[in-house]
Amino acid sequence: MEQIFGFSKEDLSSWRNLVLLLNRPTDPAALGIFRCLFGLLMTIDITQERGLSHLDYKYLDGAPVCRFPLFNFLQPLPMDWMYLVYVVMFLGAVGIMFGCFYRLSCLMFISTYWYIFFLDKTAWNNHSYLYGLIGFQLALMDGNRYWSLDGLRRPSIRNAHVPLWNYTVLRTQIFIVYFIAGIKKLDADWVEGYSMSYLAHHWLFDPFKVILPVELVNLLVVHGGGLILDLTAGYLLFFDVTRPYAFFFVTYFHCMNSQLFSIGMFSYTMLATSPLFCYPDWPRWFFGHFPSFLREVLPFTSPDPQPSTSCVYKESPPAAKSSKLRLKHKLGAVFTIIYIMEQFFMPYSHFITQGYNNWTNGLYGYSWDMMVHSRSHQHVKITYKDGKTGDVGYLNPGVFTQSRRWKDHGDMLKQYATCLSQLLPRYNITEPEIYFDIWVSINERFQQRIFDPRVDIVEADWSPFQPNSWLMPLLVDFSPWRTKFQEIEGSLDNQTEIVFIADFPGLHLENFVSEDLGNTSIQVLQGKVNVEIVEEKKNYTLEKGEKLKVPAGAYHKVYTVSEDPSCYMYIYVNTTEAVLQENFTKLFELQERVRNGTETEPLPPELQPLMSGEDEEVNATDPIVMLFLKRQRRIKEVKKRREAGVLERLERFAVKKYYTIRRGFLMTAIALRNLAVGLPPVEQLTREVSFANMKAPQADGSQDERLKDEVGHGEL
């Protein structure tokens, strides 16, 4: 047992033996290297995902913005002071990286990090929560005993042993991240391949498509592979025999994730945690292979750490003051046990905080249910009613907010409605009532309402410890329809699109059909509905299998009149886009004939721009020709970027990151100057901000967004 696990049964036979085990002297090398890597990754993260580079957009003074803190009394400081908060956090991360004034640096980092974390629930995710946990753990550990500036200042701690519980806590934390994520993926939607089905079409999975169809790549590789890796990674990393295989698979997994998702430093942080499972002295062996002239700047390679009072020795070494159990040794053991129990409990604590439960349990961020649920929103309507006059109006979804996460969480919806009720009186709307009609599809189910549209959310009750009474239930009885969705969609041509809707008895959907959708119909799949054509003042009752064409450019309402929920589908063709595509095809064929010399007829003036070179800027008078040429240029730019070499891609990446980080530091310097000596004249401040906003040469500020539109139909 001791050979496999590193401890024997006797170590667990009594409280004293357990304390001795957890305070066993351990090599500080692996912990010191992880501390350095974590600090480095956090300094990068602060400028990017934490938002230093665009902090002024988020916390602009005086802007009417609805915010979503965990506790309503938490509010952001004035913008210049928020920059100071980020400076403190950044210096803390740098201090952790270098092991300089280590405890103070950890305190600076975690105090500001958790303040920013609690300040905005819309930015919560699992890896941001993990960063805060690791920062908290390091604050209690002896992470500055190896390769640190503190070790140069204080020889007594330099290359000194650390207690085993330092490694135990970190290893268990990473094990929990993997294992609980695997347990959460045992959800039926994940096992059946509905959670992340779109990933199978990513180019990273092309090698698997050589031997498997896309459907099996989705089911076996994306979902099956993710499930197996999460369930087994923690175990495989722990044992010597399986660790090399675990390193290969988790490295491949995290490298793929870094390309699949916008998750900042998470993939690299998880890669940095993997060596924690190796023998703690691995850095000595690793750096021992470097040339001797680098030894002065590299970590220690000598195999003998010096004794430390943080550890308990079975036989007191000559340099140790004492090897007796002390209070701090017992507190370290108590912390380890309580912390591990708490971390196993937190992902399943949602029966306590029931107010945060929606269709999924709790706020996304501390449950390790990563990528288990995907959502799409078809329709969001915000209605206000003047409490005195009774006037009714509508708000642009997301007005006064900088996030879209509120649409899926009842607690955020309550905060948003309360904020709107405080802002709307500025626009002569007194005592406003706020109603939300939000349609969501989770894991490829029907689009359905998530909250009751008849409830005034301003006056609605909400408690963090009580179930949300105005949450609509997820129509899980309709889940088997998802297999039929694929059959229905497969029977349609490329120009026909479809939307699947489910609704509750007594409610109705009010919808407007754009004039571009010239051929739109409703077909009932289950239940009974009544369709009201508003302008025609006509009503049509439809039952299962019946179909009705609805007029374009007009409103209609669909009432569910059956006793049970109904489900139906919209089938439509974007006739405007279909005609545009047909024109594009004709123009492309004409352009090819002109370029290869097979076109004999002279071109009319409006088509003359088709004769221009690919790199020439031309002014087309015909709007269709103008769109076509614009589309062709975009396709060429996208192709050029995709075919770029490694060095060109690295250069483009480095330049983009340079200007992003540059802006963050320059705006920080402006803010600190403002705090120190006051605001300069407006003209000077404008010049300074313009200098900070400077982009790379030949870089269009909206270029990346334009390149995402490969079809070229964004103008529609």
VENQUIFEN-V152156 format. One record per helix or strand of 3 or more residues. SS is the DSSP state (A for helix, B for strand). FROM is the first residue (numbers start at 1). TO is the last residue. Records with the same first field share a line. If there is no record, write none. Layout:
BEGIN
SS: FROM-TO / FROM-TO
END
This chain:
BEGIN
A: 2-5 / 9-12 / 15-22 / 29-47 / 52-58 / 79-98 / 102-119 / 121-123 / 126-140 / 149-153 / 165-184 / 188-191 / 197-201 / 203-209 / 214-238 / 240-260 / 266-277 / 282-287 / 292-294 / 327-346 / 354-356 / 405-408 / 410-427 / 476-478 / 481-490 / 575-596 / 605-611 / 623-642 / 646-677 / 682-692 / 703-708
B: 24-26 / 375-385 / 392-395 / 433-442 / 447-449 / 496-503 / 508-513 / 519-526 / 528-533 / 538-543 / 547-550 / 554-560 / 566-573
END
